[in-house]
Every structure is written in C-alpha cells, then in structure tokens.
Amino acid sequence: MGLKFKKVRMPISYQVVIFALLIFLGFMITNRVNQLIQTSDAKKIRNEKIAELKDKKDILLDEQTLLRSRSLLLSESLLALQNQRETELISAELMSSFEKTQRFAGLTEEVGSGVTIVLDDQSNASDVTEDPETILIHSQDIHYVIQTLVNSGASAIEVNGERITNLSCVTCVGPAIRINDRRYPAPFIIKAICDPDSTYDILINDAVVINRFEDYELIQIEKSTRLTISAFTNSEYVRRIFEELGASSEA
C-alpha cells in the first residue's frame, strides 16, 4: 500500500516572512554587487589618477631639470655681463683718466671762451726818454702774463700758437723770444681759455700790467667768445728735455 503525503499548507504569515527575507537577501546581494562594481571602478579611476600623477611628476622633473639648466646658463650670462660691465666701467675710467691726463699735459685741442692778449714792442722808440729796454717785450713779461692767467683759472694757454705746458720754456734770444725751443719775434699773441669777464678785470686792474705794459702801450686785451687753443705737438722739444734731464741725473 503506497504512502500518501498530506499537503501541508504553509501559513500566509510564514510566506510573507520568507518573501521578505528573499527580497532582503536580493537587496543585499544587489548592494554588494554594486559595491564591488563601484570598488572596481574606484580602483580603476585611482590607478588612472596615479598613472596621470606619475606622468605629471615626470614632466615636472624634466621641467625642473630644464629650469636648473636655464638658471645655470642665466647665472653664467649674468656673471659674464657683470664682468663685461666692470670691464667697461674700468675702461671708461681709464679713458676718462687718460683724457684728463692728455688735457693736463696740453696734448689736446681746447675750445672755449677766454681772453686774447697782444704784447708788442713800442714802435715809437724815439719818443722814449727812459731806458729803451722798457719799450721792448722780454721773456719775463710773457712769464708774468702766463702766471697771472694760470692764477685766474685759465685751463689752456698758448703763445704765438705754441701750447704752454709744464715743460714749456720761454727765454729771450736777441730781439726774438724762444718758446718751446722755437723763435718768435714780436708781437706775442697770448690766448687763454678762461672766464673772460673775471680774467679781463684781473688783468686791467693788475699793478704790473698797468705800470709795465699800459703806461708804455705794450699791451692789448680783448675778451673772446670762442677761442681755439692748439695741442702741444713739439715732440722733438720734449725728447730733448728728457735727454737733458737724463744726462743731468747721471752726472
């Protein structure tokens, strides 16, 4: 005799509970799957970002190396420019010093305002009742005028085209006067670059100029707005001076 099973019907409340459990389990599984998917995507994104950051890091390192190289080149260029600037400054200072030395030595032409003085022997010698020497211009007369001009601030002086320097020598040679080893007869034209007004006042009020030159009509003084004083060019005279100085020192 076969066995017969009796169908047992599950209560509805149990069915509801089981259905709810199945729904909850499905929700949990779905949520877990979503989490796994999100985690996988997050890892992928993170790996991509890491790779991107590594690429940026490599680029930055390359740029840093390039910037260091450029910085080194700029430093070298700056140092070279500084050295060049210092060299230019030194050269400019040397050139300025050289030009000042040349001007002081009278080796450059000078242009400017000043005074022109003419010293000349008196033509009417027969009218002079005193010593005839008083109507003639002597080397000491030229010396005095030159020294007066120097004291008044003259920056350049010439006599009959001969530039007066520290080596210049003015001496009497018969009726002529020797200047820088060259002979010149009267008149003696003295030009000086200086302040024309103050120098003119000094000269016309100088006692020696009045008593020695003006009284005998031996001098003419004029202000000049533009004078050109030639450079000293008598190299043969300078050579002879130094030879004489060398000979005297050896003796």
C-alpha positions in Angstrom: 0.0 0.0 0.0 1.5 3.2 -1.1 2.2 6.1 1.2 0.3 9.2 0.8 1.6 12.5 1.8 -0.6 15.1 3.1 -0.1 18.5 1.8 0.7 20.9 4.5 -0.1 24.4 3.6 2.3 27.0 4.9 0.7 29.7 6.7 0.5 33.0 4.9 2.5 34.8 7.7 5.4 32.4 7.0 5.1 33.0 3.4 5.3 36.7 3.9 8.3 36.4 6.2 10.1 34.2 3.7 9.2 36.6 0.8 10.6 39.5 2.8 13.8 37.5 3.6 14.2 36.8 -0.1 13.7 40.4 -1.0 16.2 41.5 1.7 18.7 38.9 0.5 18.3 40.1 -3.1 18.8 43.6 -2.0 21.9 42.7 0.0 23.3 40.8 -3.0 22.5 43.6 -5.4 24.0 46.1 -3.0 27.1 44.0 -2.6 27.5 43.6 -6.4 27.1 47.4 -6.8 29.7 47.9 -4.1 32.1 45.6 -5.9 31.4 47.3 -9.2 32.0 50.7 -7.5 35.1 49.5 -5.8 36.4 48.2 -9.1 35.6 51.5 -10.8 37.2 53.4 -8.0 40.4 51.3 -8.2 40.4 51.9 -11.9 40.0 55.6 -11.5 42.6 55.7 -8.7 45.1 53.8 -10.9 44.4 56.1 -13.8 44.9 59.1 -11.5 48.1 57.6 -10.1 49.4 57.0 -13.6 48.4 60.5 -14.5 50.2 61.9 -11.5 53.3 59.9 -12.3 53.3 61.3 -15.8 52.9 64.8 -14.4 55.7 64.1 -11.9 57.9 63.0 -14.7 57.0 66.1 -16.7 57.7 68.3 -13.6 61.0 66.6 -13.0 62.0 67.2 -16.7 60.9 70.8 -16.4 62.8 71.2 -13.1 66.0 69.9 -14.8 65.4 72.2 -17.7 64.9 75.2 -15.4 68.0 74.3 -13.5 70.0 74.3 -16.7 68.5 77.6 -17.8 69.2 79.0 -14.3 72.8 77.9 -14.6 73.0 79.5 -18.1 71.4 82.7 -16.8 73.8 82.8 -13.9 76.8 82.4 -16.2 75.4 85.0 -18.5 74.8 87.4 -15.6 78.3 86.8 -14.4 79.6 87.5 -17.9 77.6 90.7 -18.1 78.8 91.8 -14.7 82.4 91.2 -15.8 81.8 93.0 -19.0 80.1 95.9 -17.2 83.0 96.0 -14.8 85.4 95.9 -17.7 83.5 98.7 -19.5 83.5 100.8 -16.3 87.2 100.3 -15.8 87.8 101.1 -19.5 85.6 104.2 -19.2 87.5 105.3 -16.0 90.9 104.6 -17.7 89.7 106.5 -20.8 88.5 109.4 -18.7 91.7 109.4 -16.7 93.7 109.2 -20.0 91.8 112.1 -21.5 92.2 114.2 -18.3 96.0 113.4 -18.4 96.1 114.4 -22.0 94.3 117.7 -21.3 96.5 118.4 -18.3 99.6 117.8 -20.4 98.3 120.1 -23.2 98.1 117.3 -25.7 94.5 118.0 -26.8 93.0 120.9 -28.7 90.8 123.1 -26.4 87.9 125.3 -27.5 86.1 127.8 -25.4 85.7 131.4 -24.3 88.5 133.4 -22.9 90.8 136.4 -23.5 93.3 137.3 -26.2 96.3 139.4 -25.1 98.8 141.0 -27.5 102.2 142.1 -26.2 104.2 144.2 -28.7 107.3 146.3 -28.7 106.6 150.1 -28.8 107.1 151.3 -32.3 108.0 154.9 -31.4 111.3 154.2 -29.7 112.5 157.8 -30.4 109.8 159.2 -28.1 111.1 157.2 -25.1 113.4 159.2 -22.8 113.9 156.3 -20.3 115.7 153.0 -20.7 114.9 151.7 -24.2 114.6 148.2 -22.7 111.3 149.3 -21.2 109.6 149.6 -24.5 110.6 146.0 -25.5 108.8 142.8 -24.5 111.0 140.4 -22.7 110.6 136.7 -21.7 109.9 137.7 -18.0 106.9 139.8 -19.3 105.4 136.8 -21.0 106.1 134.7 -17.9 104.2 137.2 -15.8 101.2 137.3 -18.0 101.1 133.5 -18.3 101.3 133.1 -14.5 98.6 135.7 -14.0 96.4 133.7 -16.4 97.1 130.5 -14.6 96.3 132.1 -11.2 93.0 133.4 -12.6 91.9 129.8 -13.6 92.9 129.5 -17.2 92.6 125.9 -18.4 94.7 126.3 -21.6 97.2 128.9 -22.8 99.2 129.4 -26.0 101.7 132.0 -27.1 102.0 132.5 -30.9 100.4 129.1 -31.5 102.7 127.3 -29.0 100.8 125.5 -26.3 102.1 126.3 -22.9 102.7 123.2 -20.7 104.6 122.4 -17.5 107.6 121.6 -19.8 107.4 124.9 -21.7 110.3 127.3 -21.6 110.2 131.0 -22.6 113.6 132.7 -23.0 114.9 135.8 -24.7 117.1 135.3 -27.8 118.3 138.7 -29.0 115.3 140.6 -30.4 113.2 137.4 -30.5 111.8 135.1 -27.8 112.2 131.4 -27.8 109.1 129.4 -26.9 109.3 125.6 -26.7 112.7 125.8 -28.5 111.2 127.8 -31.4 111.9 131.5 -32.1 109.2 134.1 -32.5 109.5 137.9 -33.0 107.1 140.4 -31.6 104.1 140.7 -31.4 103.3 138.0 -29.0 99.7 136.8 -29.1 98.7 135.1 -25.9 95.4 133.2 -25.9 93.8 131.7 -22.8 90.6 129.7 -22.3 89.1 131.1 -19.1 86.3 133.1 -17.7 86.6 136.2 -19.9 84.9 138.7 -17.6 86.8 137.9 -14.4 90.1 137.4 -16.1 89.8 140.7 -18.0 89.0 142.5 -14.7 92.0 140.9 -13.1 94.4 141.9 -15.9 93.2 145.5 -16.3 93.5 146.1 -12.5 96.8 144.4 -12.1 99.5 146.8 -10.9 102.3 145.3 -13.0 100.1 145.2 -16.1 99.2 148.9 -15.6 102.8 150.1 -14.8 104.7 147.9 -17.1 102.5 147.5 -20.1 99.7 150.0 -20.3 101.9 153.0 -19.5 104.1 152.1 -22.4 101.3 151.0 -24.6 102.7 147.5 -24.9 99.5 145.5 -24.3 96.1 145.0 -25.8 93.5 142.8 -24.0 90.2 141.6 -25.6 87.5 139.2 -24.5 86.8 136.4 -26.8 83.6 134.3 -27.0 85.3 131.5 -28.9 89.0 130.6 -28.9 90.8 127.5 -30.2 93.9 126.6 -28.4 96.1 124.2 -30.3 97.5 121.0 -28.8 101.2 120.7 -27.9 102.9 118.9 -30.9 106.6 119.7 -30.4 107.7 116.2 -29.6 111.3 116.9 -30.6 111.4 119.6 -27.8 110.1 117.1 -25.2 112.6 114.4 -26.3 115.5 116.9 -25.9 114.2 118.0 -22.4 114.1 114.4 -21.2 117.5 113.7 -22.7 118.9 116.7 -20.7 117.1 115.5 -17.6 118.6 112.1 -18.0 122.1 113.4 -18.6 121.9 115.7 -15.5 120.7 112.8 -13.3 123.5 110.6 -14.5 126.0 113.3 -13.7 
